[in-house]
Structures are given as structure tokens and as C-alpha cells.
């Protein structure tokens, strides 16, 4: 199909989002932007969060990873289930009881202003890096498969996409995103299902026949029983659990939508409904990955894993049919992870760093401040995408979860220490602990897996023999975030005192 025709569908999709934004942002104010006036429908929030959680990285990387990693990723998804239970029945009751707008306000009430700002700063760092990496990945696919042939430069593509996201988020914020995420999740799931059916039909099989084909290839193995492997099932399940707790339950973007629901009971229903659907969708992505590899083997496609899905979807005989749906589904997977990120970063910076709710400024002046911050983060996203463009793009997908382990670990440690103990902490040392813990985690990971860093960063560490003797072949996997959180917890214990900072009941 002509790139011009594909691009016209992208433009039409943007216009639809703008129409939804115009309709939903009527009568919006700062409270609408930050927490949707606490009137969000829990079913819409649950459905829309699927798109936010999956993102464009999941859309291309999970199917692409099946060739080398089978269905091992589903071990992580099982860990997510455990983590979401903790969020629903431990964290959400705490957030609702304290009536929080930013979840990091809890750290202020529990430990003081310094811990509050440190926690918010780590969220801002995590979200900026993670969201811009995901944004770059999808923009790069659009560029390679559509816009390069039209002579549109990468810089222009990035600028226009961020401008469009700004246009439909700057006014309504969360109030608008609840609806746009619902639309985008629908587009993503529709594209996933139709692409899957089309490729299965091209193999001359039905779902059962396709499953038998990928089973014969060994792709359907779910559990890795090698304790030394990075994908060992206990590492993936435990790591997935704490990734979910940190990257959803301790993430302002995800919780901003949950606490916009009018009461705790509905928010918990939202969380558990979202969990059930998310597990099913991830299974479909893995199944799609197996089918893609069977199809690629038959017709001789040999491309990098992250290019497999777009290559098949946008090539003959599919381009005229599922090609459009693939592009719509891809950008539907992208936008929820970017629009929500910019909105939540704006909320966190305004509330946690600038303390906008505590000053005496008028509603109009607060809105001006909020808009300046919102546009500033969009500009930062633009710069970060160009930075990712300048480096090895294959490094990015591999780094996302690892970087999350480094940056979300301090949040995990801070909240765990606040909830599980009654101790206070000496505020002047909290930043040092939260910086030292990720650095120690990086050092430990480099000692355990020097070859990973040598391959990805193109440097020679000379630690392979030392690693083999010290770790006996053990590789750190998704438990990295737990190690980081434990180090943070231990550091906070060292700077703690017996008297709590506040009278918050953490039970």
C-alpha cells in the first residue's frame, strides 16, 4: 500500500483523537487535569490502562522475543498478577485513605519533604527515560516503513507527533486521557486480533492448527527451570511481581488514573479487571509471535526480532489489508504511554516539586504554571527522542526494563520502608541512600553479567573470569528491581530512628 495512503490514516486517527479531546475537555480545570475530578468510570479506566501498560515496545518486542525466548515472558506476566493484587489491596487503600492527588505526597506525610522530593524525582527520571525510549521505537518504525519514502525527516516526524499529543492533552489532562486511552486500546486490540487471524489464515490453519505448529517448534515453553538463567521462572515471577508494584503501584502515571475513580471499591474492581484482560492480551501477543516466526520461516524472512511484526504486516500480501490496521494499532499502543507520561510528569512536577497546591495563587495562575510545565516536558521528550536516534537503536529495547530496575528500586524501598515499619528517617541522608542504592545495583549487575555490558555498550570490562568464579554462572534477571529495593530499604534502616515522622497508620 502507498505510504501516502498509510499516512493519511495516521492523520485521520489524530483528528479523531482531537475531536474526543475537544468534547471531553469542556469545563476542565486543574482538578480535572490532575485527577479527573475523581469522577472517572472504573471500567473505562481499566480498559484504557491496558494500552498504557503494553505500549509500542510490547507491541513489537514481545512477539519478536518468542524466537529466542519462547513463551518465557509469560512468567513475568504471572508475576504481574501477584503485584497487582498488592496494589489493589495494600497501596490503593492507602492512597484513598490519605486522599492523595500525587501518590508521592505519602512520602512527605510519612518521612518529610526531602523524601517526598527524592521519590518524585526518581519517578520523573524513570518516566522521562522510559517513555521517550518507547516513543522513539515507534516513531522509528513509522519513519522506516512510511515517512522515509515520503522524504519526511525524522526531526519533523517527532515534532509533529509530540505537537498532536500536546493538542489533545494540555487542557483536559486525565479527564481527557481516560477516553482517548479507551479509544486507543480498542484500536490496538482490534489490530492485534485481525493481524493474528490474517496470518493464521495465510498458513492455511485455524487457531488449534497454528498452536500445534508453534508447539512443534518448541515456542510454547512457558517455564525455564535453569536456576542460573536470567529467565529462570522464580526470577521472572518474583521480578515481575515487584516490577508491577513499582512501575504501576508506585508510578504516578498509572495511579493518577486509578485514584481518579470516585471510590476505593470501584478502583479495586478496575485494577482486577485490568489484570485479567492484560494477562489474556499478553498471551495473544506471544501466540502472535509464534505464528510470525512460522510464517517468516516459510517465506524466508530474516530480520531482527523487533522488525519482524512490521515487516510481515506491511509486506505483500498483507499490506493492502492488515497494513493499515497494524499502523493504527501501533500508534494506538504508542500514544497511551506518551500522553499519560507527559500528563503525569506535569502533575508530579507541579504538585511534588513546585508544591502548586500549597501556594495562594489564583486558579488561572496555577493553570499558566501547569501549562508551562506541560509544554516543557513535551520539549524534553523531543530532545530525548533525538538523543536516542543518535545512539544504537537496538540498545534501547534491551535497556528499558534494566533502567526501570535501576530507577524504580529507590521508590520500592521508600514505600516499603514507610508501610512495613514505624521508623522515621534522618531526612538529610535520604537522597544519598537513594542514589547509592542504584549505583551499587549497577555494580553488582556488571559483576554478574559483564558480557551484557560489553556487548551493549561496546566496552571491555575484563570481568568474565571473575564473574564466573564469584557467581558460578548466575545471571541477574528481572529480580534486579528487588535487589535495588532491598538495598534502598537497608540504607534507610541505617539512617532511621525509632520515632516516626507522622502518625500515619500504615496498617
Secondary structure by P-SEA (a helix, b strand, c coil): ccaaaaaaaaaaaaaaaaaaaaaaaccccccccccccccccaaaaaaaaaaaaccccccccccccccccccaaaaaaaaaaaaaaaaacccaaaaaaacccccaaaaaacccaaaaaaaaaaaaaaaaaaaaaaaaaaaaaaaacccccccccaaaaaaaaaaaaaaaccccaaaaaaaaaaaaaaaaaaaaaaaaaaaaaaacccaaaaaaaaaaacccccccccccccccaaaaaaaaaaaaaacccccaaaaaaaaccccaaaaaaaaaaaaaaaaaaaaaaaaaaaaaaaaaaaacccccccaaaaaaaacccccccaaaaaaaaaaaacaaaaaaaaaaaaaaaaccccccccccccaaaaaaaaaaaaaaaaaaaaaaaaaaaaccaaaaaaaaaaaaaaaaaaaaaaaaaaaaccccccccaaaaaaaaaaaaaaaaaaaacaaaaaaaacccccaaaaaaaaccccccccaaaaaaaaaaaaaaaaacccccccccccc
